[in-house]
Amino acid sequence: MTTTLTSTTRTDRRLTVGGRIIGAALTGWSAGIHLYLWFDGFRDIETIGTMFLLNAIGGFVLALVLLATPDRFLAVASALGALYAASVLGALILSLTVGLFGFRETIDTEQVVTTLVVNSAAVVVLGALTAIRLRERRPRG
C-alpha cells in the first residue's frame, strides 16, 4: 500500500524538520550563553549564578529532547522549548528593568542583545513548530 503526501503535508514535514533543528540550535545557543557567562563570573553572584547553571543544563537537555523526541511528542517538546525561551526573555527583561534577585543588568553588558535576539527567535520558531504539530493532530475533514 502506498501513501501519497499532499503538498501541505510535505510542507508541514519540512517545516517540522527545520523547526526542530533550528529550535534545538537556538535553545542550545541560549544555554551556551548562560554557561559561558557562568564561567565568566556569574557563578559568584548569589542566586543568579545557580540560576545560570540550571538554565544552561536545562537548555542543553531541551535541545537534545527537541532533536530526539518522537514526532508524536514533538508538540510538547517544542512548547516546553518555547516556554524556556520565553522565561529567559522574561528574566532578562526583569533584570534590565527592575532587577532580579537583587541583580540589575544593563543592555550594553556582554551577551545581553544576543540573548534577546536568540531567545526571541526561539519563541517564534518553537511556537510555530508547536502550532504546526497541533494542527497536524486534528482530524481532517
Buried (B, 14 or more C-beta within 10 A) or exposed (E): EEEEEEEEEEEBBEBBEEBBEBBBBBBBBBBBBBBBBBEEEBEEBEEBBBBBBEBBEBBBEBBBBBBEBEEEEBBEBBBBBBBBBBBBBEBBEBBBEEEBEEBEBEEEEEBBEEBBEBBBBBBBBBBBBBBBBEEBEEEEE
